Amino acid sequence: MCLYYAHAFSCKHMTFSFARFCGPASMIQTPCGERRIWQTIPLDELCDDCKGGQGAFPDDHFQQQQQQQRYSGRQSRSRR
């Protein structure tokens, strides 16, 4: 079983991040699919979903801008 960190948010949601391959998976450098928690890290904040989707990653900001443009009332022009 590959090892993962568990991030425990104050809203009771959890996320996992890869930490280390298990013995068999290290040979092929691909996680085995079985998750074992190596360490749980308690966090005193809400997860991104509970914060209202305001993620900390630039891709999240880019996706939010695209969604706002899509729903801002503008309609795309169709080509004829």
Buried (B, 14 or more C-beta within 10 A) or exposed (E): BBBBBBBBBEEEBBBEEEBEBBEEBEEEEEBBEEBEEEEEEEBEEBBBEEEEEEBEEEEEEEEEEEEEEEEEEEEEEEEE
